[in-house]
Amino acid sequence: MGLPDVSRFSGDGGESFTEWLLRFLMKYGATVYDEKCVMVQLKEKLSGKARDIFDGLDSQLFQNGSLEE
C-alpha cells in the first residue's frame, strides 16, 4: 500500500512546514527517488509564498539537482 499524496504547501494556511516536509520526505525521499527527482517534486508541491521563496533561491545553491550547503 502506497503513502497518500502530499498536498501542496503554500505557507499561507498556518500549516507547519516541518510537518509538511516530513510527509513529503516520507513519500518522495531519496530512498525512493534520486535527489534530482526529489527537487522537481518539491518545486511542484510548493505554491504561493513558499513557491516564491523557492524560486527566489540563488541558482548557485543547486548543483546537479541537489541543494549544496
C-alpha positions in Angstrom: 0.0 0.0 0.0 1.4 3.4 -1.0 1.5 6.5 1.0 -1.2 9.1 0.4 -0.4 12.0 -1.9 1.1 15.1 -0.3 -0.9 18.3 -0.6 0.6 21.5 -1.9 2.3 23.7 0.7 1.8 27.5 0.3 2.9 28.9 3.6 -0.4 30.7 3.9 -2.6 28.4 5.9 -0.8 28.1 9.2 0.3 24.5 8.4 3.7 23.6 9.9 6.4 23.4 7.2 8.3 21.0 9.3 5.3 18.6 9.5 4.6 19.0 5.8 8.2 18.4 4.9 8.3 15.2 6.9 5.2 13.9 5.0 6.9 15.0 1.7 10.2 13.2 2.5 8.4 10.0 3.6 6.7 9.9 0.2 9.4 11.3 -2.1 12.6 10.9 -0.1 16.0 9.9 -1.6 15.5 6.3 -0.7 12.6 6.2 -3.2 13.8 8.7 -5.8 17.2 10.3 -6.7 17.9 13.8 -5.5 17.1 15.5 -8.8 13.6 13.9 -8.9 13.0 14.9 -5.3 13.9 18.5 -6.1 11.5 18.5 -9.1 8.7 17.1 -6.9 9.4 19.6 -4.1 9.1 22.5 -6.6 5.8 21.1 -7.9 4.4 20.7 -4.4 5.0 24.3 -3.4 2.7 27.2 -4.2 2.1 30.8 -3.1 4.6 32.3 -0.8 6.5 29.0 -0.4 7.0 28.7 -4.1 8.0 32.4 -4.4 10.7 31.8 -1.8 11.9 28.6 -3.5 12.0 30.3 -6.9 14.0 33.2 -5.4 16.8 31.0 -4.1 20.0 31.6 -5.9 20.6 29.0 -8.6 24.1 28.7 -7.4 22.8 26.9 -4.3 21.8 24.0 -6.6 24.2 21.8 -8.3 23.2 18.6 -10.2 19.8 18.7 -8.7 20.9 18.8 -5.0 20.9 21.6 -2.5 24.5 22.2 -1.5 25.3 23.6 1.9 
